[in-house]
Amino acid sequence: MTTAFNHSRHWQQRYDARVPTDINPDAWPSVVAMAQEAMQRHASRTAFRSFGRSLSYADVDMQSCAFAAWLQHQGVIRGDRIAVMLPNIAAFPVAMFGILRAGAAQVNVNPTYTAQELEHQLNDAGVETIVIVASALPTLATILDRTSIKKVITVQPGDTLGTPAALHDIYIQAALDLPLTPFVVALREGETLAFTPVELMGDDLLFLQYTGGTTGPSKGAALSHRNLIANILQARAFLPDMFDTVGDNVVVTALPLFHVFALTINLLICFCAGAENWLIPDARNSDDLLDTLIKARPTLLTGVNTLYGTLVRHPRIGEVDFSRLRLAIGGGAAVLPATSMQWKTITGQEILEGYGLSETSAILCLNVMGRSNFSAAVGLPLPSTDIVLLKDDDQPAALGEAGEICAKGPQVMSGYWHKPIANANAFTADGYFRTGDIGIFAADGLLKIVDRKKDMIIVSGFNVYPNEVEVVVASCSGVSECAVIGMPDERSGESVCLYVVKAANATLDEAGLIEYCRAHLVAYKVPRQVRFLEALPKSTVGKILRRDLRALATSGSPTGPSMAV
């Protein structure tokens, strides 16, 4: 059905007078041009801090140019896809800007992925070169011969920082058929090679950002240079009090840079604004995170509800000087009002909740800075962003009525990588991206998320799609049928709950299934609970009814099929 959306952007009436209704996504030809301007303008300033050492903007400029030259002399050309499988270390931005300057696109990979997850992503993206943290080499080794990888660049945590040998892990001697090139060697060789600047345009591919699928393996959201330029400019325009003074921001990056939230806000937006970025390689180590916050005294912090919850409960949180903090952004999953209240008591600042997806270069909506109370909403759509709420018949919902959030704007992806059928389902006939989330617009223009149309589970800000867990579980011997739902979880927001029907005479137990999942799935996708049923609830056409499983889970007792304890 083709639906014409004739409506005014009523939320713009709530904009700060300094915020424009629209931005120009073509103000820069590419993210590379935008970043190079920052490298030159802030050359003497500190860009990144990691392991007690720092990189200046000039260092990032020099090292990324050297890496770009090395890649070009290895045969990398405009449009190639290069995987980056790194934690939050200084090598991440250096490698990223080098890849982009060489004209290639970056495929962001979670460094804790299992072999199965890594194999799918590398093959789907058509990757021939990977930049990988040395500790992940054994995972790559198990699937290398089933991929098209030809070049492997290995990274140590202290690379690019001139760190002493004590900070370097010993290289893992993985059984790879290809020679490994240490990142530091590539940089050293690149310094002696000629670099040829690549003329990039807004439509050139910048990132493949992989996100889960409800009916199959994860898909790569194809994000262009124009998409990210738009989102950078939208955020900076919407937050004039945050970025109006160039070069005075300090950001602590605890969220992983391979995730679109930190990639866009902490890395690109902050880098282009001349911020000083303190990188946290492992946010699960809350003591190290606290030590960094004490030293950094940040002006900006981003996190998911679980991260803020961990901080407010930390016994040493009182040692952190938050007097410079101007903005704490929450996203990835709902920020709980209680968490924001505790955060405000400690820091004096509300958590500013926002909303976005991998498919939208991150940000679609954000609350206005300076609100006196936590809104429990995801905020207002950004400049140049159009959002409509559609009912099941694809007709627009009235103000105050729930509907699926559908978005159009220069930050919205062109589509999923080589997935024409998925793209046909992902967009309306009018070109609005269907988010799968259900929202309501309040009279003041604020958008509130009330439900998810999809069966997606959000664990500490990470998307888990039931199908990808079910595919793994179904391959386990002794499983006849299975289904996955999300359960409320005090620490992670939601956790994965697995329902299983055993095959005849199977001897499966909860511990064995969880162990099997750990071998095939990244940790946040592994079920926290396993429940056995004699049969799964199904519709008349045989579709598993997850809503019945949710009712069963909340009731604590079987309502149809009996539960085996």
N, C-alpha and C positions, 0 to 999 in steps of 0.2 A: 504493500500500500504506500502510495506517495502522499506525504503529509506536508502541507505548507505551514511553516512556522511563522506566523505573523504576530509578533509580540515585541514589546519594548523591553530593553534590559533594565527592568525596574530596580534592580539592585544597585545600579550606578548612582542612584539618588543618595545612597549612603556613603559614597566615596568621599575621602578627604578632598578638599578643594584643590590640592596640589596634584592629585592623581588624574592622569588623562584617561579618557574613555577608550582610547586605542593607542597602540604602539606601532612602530614601523619595523616589521621583521626583516626587512631588506636594508636596514641601516648599515649592516656589515655584510660583506660578501660571504664570509665563512666564520666559524668559531675560531679557526686558526688566526685569521686577521685580528679578531677581537682579542685573543689571548696574547698575540705578539705585541699589540699596543700596550697591554698591561705589563709585559716583560720589560719593555723599553721604558715605560713611564715610571715603573717602580723598581728599576734595576737594582738599586742599593738596599731595598727593603727585604726583610725576611719573608720568604714565601711559605716554607714548610719547616716544621720542627719534628724530629723523630729520633728516638734513642739518645736524647741529650745533645743532639747536633742539629745544624740548620742548613737550609739551602736558600740562597737569595733568589730573587726573580731573575737576576743575571745568570746565576748558576743553572736555573731551570731552562733558560733560553739557550745557553751554550750546550748543555748536556742533551736536551731534546733535539737540537739541531744535529748534533753528532750522531744520535741514534737514527734520526731520519736519513742522514747521509748513508749510514751503514746499511739500513734497510733498502734504500734505493740501489746500492751496489750489490745487494743480494737478489735483485730482480723484482722487488716489490713495486707495484705500479698503482696508479689511481684506481680506486674501487676495490682493491683486494681487501679481504677480511682477515684481521689478525686478532687472535684470542689473547686476552690478558687475564691470567689466573693468579691474582696477587691479593694479599691482605692490605691493610692501611699502612703502607710503608712509603718512604720517599720515592722509591723506584716507580710507584704507580703513576703519579703525575708526569714524571720524566718520560716513562715509556708511552703514556697516552699522548702527550703532546708530540713526541717523536713520530708515533704512528700516524697521527693526524697531519703533521707537516709533510710526511711522505706521500700524502694523498689517500692513504688507506682508511678503512673503517675499523673501529674497535668492537670486538665481541667480548662483553664482560662476563666472566665466569667465576662462580663461587669457588674459592680454593679448597673448600671442604667437600665438594661434590664427590659422589661415588663414581666408580668407573663407568657404570651404566649411564648415569646422568651426563657425564663428560662426553662420552662417545656420541650420544644423541646430539648434543649441542655443537660439537665440532663438525660433525658430518652434515647437520642441517645447514650450518652457516657456510660450509665449503671452505674451511680454514686450512691453510697450508703452513702457517707460522704461528707459534704460540710462545708467549712470554709467561713463564711459570715459576712460582716460588719453589725452591729446591725440595722442600718437604713434601710437595705434591707429586714429585716425579714418579714414585712407585705406582700411583694411581694411573698416570699417563702410560706407564710402561705396559700395563695389562691390556690396554686397548689400542695401542699405537698402530699395530699392523692392520687394524680395521678402520683406520682414518686416512685422510690424505695429507697428514702432517709431514712436512719435509724439513722444517727448521725448528729447533727447540732452543730458546734463549732462557737460561736458568738465572734466577735471581736469589740473592741472599738478603736477609732483612736489612743489613747495613749498607747495601750497595747505594752508590751515588753520594754517600755522606762522608767518605774518606775515613770510615770508622776503623779502629784497630782490629787486629785479627781476632781478638777475644769475643767480639760481637758477631763474628761470622760462624754460622753452623758449618760443619764439615759436609762437603758435597756428598749427597747420597749417590752411590754407584748403582743406578738403576740399569736394568737390562734393556737398554734402548739400542736399536739398530742404527740410529742416526747419531752423528757427533753432536755433543752439547756445546753451545757457545755461552760462556758466562756473560752476563749483562755488562759487567765492567770491561770485559774484553771488547765487546761490541762498541761501547762508548769510546774506549781508547783508540780503536781502529777508525771509528767514525770521525774522530777529531782530525785525521789526516786526509779525509776524503772530501771531494767536492759535493756540496749539496745543491740540488736544483729545485728551487721553489716551484710548487705545484699550484696552478690557478684553480682554486676550488670555488664552487658556486653553492648557492643556498640549497639546491635540490640534491647535492651530492650526499651519499650515505655517510653518516657520522658514527652512529652506534647501532648494533643489534643488541637489543635489551630483551633477554628471554623472560617470558612469563608463562605461567601454567595454562593448561587447556582443559576444559571440562570434558572433552570427547577424545582426547589423545595426548601425545607428548607436548612438552612446552613449545611455544612459538616465539619467533624473534620479532619483536616490535621494531620496525625499520624507522629509525629516527634520523632526520636529516640535519644538516648544519642550520638550516632555516628554523627548524623546530626548536633547537636549543637556543639559538639567538633570540627567538621570540620569548621563550620562557625566562631567559636571563633578563631581558628588558622589561618584561611584565612584572617580575618580582621586584626589580629595582624601582620601577615606577610606583608600584603599590606600597613600597616601604621607604618613602622618602626620608624618614627620620633615621633609617638604618644605614643607608648608603649615600646620604647627601654629602658627608664629609669623607673624602677619598683617603684611604690608607690608614684609618684609625681603628679598624676592626680586628679583633682576635677571635678566631673560631676554634673550638675543640671538636674534632671529628671522631666520634665513637662509632657511629653507624658505618657499616662497610661501604667502601667506595664502589664496589661492584653493583650495589643496589642503587636504583635510579634516584632515590631520595637524597642520599649524600652526594652522589655523582653530580647532580645538578646544583643543589644548594651549597653544600660545603666546598665542593671543588670548583665548579665552573663559575657560579655566581660570585663566590667570595674571591676567587683568583682574579677575575676580571675587575673586581672592585679594589684590588690591592691589599687584601686581608692577609694576616699572618695565621697560618693553619697548623695546629698541633694535632698530629696524627696518632690515633690510638690503635695499635695493631690487634689488640684483643680486649674488647669491651667487657668480656665476661670476668676479667680480672678487675673487680671493682676497686681494689686498693690502689692499683696503678692508675686507674681513671681518676680517683680522688687526688692522688699526688699530682697528676697533670693539671687538674682544675685549680689546685692550690697555686701552682707555679704560673699557669697561664693567665688567670684572672680574666676569663673570656668576656667579650661583649655579646657574643652570639653562640647559642648552643642548639643543636637539633637532636631529637630522639623520639623513640616510640614510648608508649605508656610504661612498658616494663622497665626501660632504662631509667626514666624519671622515678619510677617506683623504687628501684634499687638504690638510687641516689638519696632519696628522702629518708630511706630507712638506714642508710649507712651511719654507723656510730661517729664517724669523723666529719660528717657533712658540715658541721659548725666551723670547721677550720678553713673552709673555702671563703674567700672574699668575693662576694657577688656584687660589689658596689658598682662595677663597670658593666654588669649585664644589662643589656637593653632589649634583648629578644631571645626567647626560648620557644622554638617551633616544635610542635608535636604532630606526628602523622603516622602513616603506615597502618594504624589501627586506631580505634576510638581512644581518646584520652579521657580517663575517668575523672569526673568532677572532684572526687576526693584526692586524687593525685595532684591535680592542679592547685587545690586549696593548700595542701601540704607544701607544695613547691612555692606558692606565693608567700606563705608564712616564713619560709626560710630565706627566700631571695628577694621578695618584694615585687616579683613579676609573675603575671599569669602565664600559663603555657598557651601559646598562640596556636590553635589547632588549624590544620590545613587539610587539603584533600587533593589527591592526584593518583595517577597510575603510570606504569611503565609506558603505556601507549600514548600518554599525554606529556611526555618529556618531564614528567613529575607533576608540576603544580597546575591545578585547575582553579582551586578556591583557597582563600586564606582569610583569617579574621583580621580586623583592623588593629594596628598597634595602639596601645594606650587605653583599651577597654578596661573599665574598672572592675568588671565581673567576668568570670568564665562563662562563655556563651553556650557550651554544650552543643555547638554547631560547628560545621567545617568552614564557615565564613562566606565571603562574597566571591563570585567569579572574578577573575583577574581581567584587566583591560584586554580588549580584543577577543574576549572569550564569550561564547554564547552557549547557554545551557537551557535545555528544555526537559521537562519531566513528562514522559509518555506513559499512558495507561496501556493495558494489555491489547487494546484495539489500535494502538499507535496514535491515538488522539491525545492532544496536550491536556495535562492535568490542570485543574483550576488552582489558584493560589490557596495554599493550605491543604491541597489534596496530594496524596502520594502518587509517585510515578517513577519509572526508570530514568535515571540520570543519563541524558544523552548530550554530548558535547561537540562543539565545533570551534575551531580556533587555529591560529598558526602554529601552536605547540602540539597539535594532535598529529599522530603518525600518519604516514601515507598508507600504511597497511602492514600486515604480517609478511615476513620474508617468504616469498614463494608459496603463499597459501591463498589462492584465489577463492576457494570455497569458504574458508574461514573469514576472509575479508567481506564476502557477500553477506555473511550473517552478522558481521561486526558493525556494519554501517547501515543507517537508514537510506532510503532512496534519495534523500536530500543531503546525504553526506555527513550526518551526525553520528559520532561514535557511540555505540551502546556500551555503557560501562558495566551493566549488570547489577549496579547498586540502586537501591530504592531510596528516594529522598523526598523531602517536603520543603517548599519555600515558605518561610514565614513572611509576615507583612513587612518586616524591616529588611527584607532581601536576603537574610541569612539562610543558607542551605543546611539542612540537617539530614544526616543519613539515618534511616530507620530500619533498613533491612537489606539483604542481598538477594537479588534474583537468582544469581548463580549459587552453587553449593560450595563456593570457595570458603576455606578456613583461613583465618589470619592468626598466625602464631608469632607473637613478638614482632609484628610488622611485616612478616614474610608470608607471601601467599602460598597456600597449600591447596591443590585441587584434588578432590577425592579420587578422581580417575587414576592419577599417577601413582597414588598409594595402592589403590585396588589392583592395578596391573601387576605390581610387585608381589602383593600378597597372593594373588591368584596363581602365581607361578610357583608357590611354595607347595611341596608335596603334602597331601592330606587336606588341602582346602577345596571344598566343593563350591562354595559361594562366599562372597564377602561384600561389605559395603562400609563406607567411611563417612562419619559426620564430625562436626566440630562441637566441642563441649566447652562451656565457660571455664576459665582457669584464672585463678586470682593473680598469678604471676605473669603469665604470657598472654592474657586476654582470652585466648582459646587454645585448646589442645586437640590432638587427633584422637578420636575414639573409633575403634575398629570392631565391627560385628562380623562374625565368621560362622559359617555352617561347615562342619567337618564332613569329609568324605567317609564313606562306610569303613569302619574298623581303623580309622585314623587315630593316632595317639598324640595329636597336637596339644600343646599347652601354651599359656600366655607368654611365658618366658622364652620359649622356642620361637614363637612368631615374632616377638619383639627383636630378638637377636637376628633373625633372618632379615627383618626390615632394616636393622642397623647396617647390615652388610651391603644393602642395595640403595639406601636412601640417605640423604643428608640429615643431620640430627633433628632439625626442627620438623621434619616430615614423619618421623618415626612415631607410631601410636603410643600414647601414654596409657591407654586402657584397651584391653581386648575382652570382648564379651562374646560368648558362644550361644548360638540359637539353633533350634531344630530346623527353622526355615526363616527366610527373610520376607518381610511384608512386601507384597507386589500388587500392582494394579491388574485390571482384567486383561491387559495386553502384555503383562509380564514385566513391566518396569518396576524396579525397586523403589519403594516409597520411603525416601529419606525422612520425610516429615513424620512418618509413623515411627521411625527409629528415634527421632528426636523426642517425640512424645514418650516413647518407651524409656529413653534415657532419663528424662526428667521425672517420670513417675516412679522410677526405681523398681518397677515390677512389670512383667510382661502383660501386654494388652491383647495380643493375638498369638503369635508364635511363642512357644514357651522358651524360657531362658535356662540354659544349663549352667549351674553355678560351679 
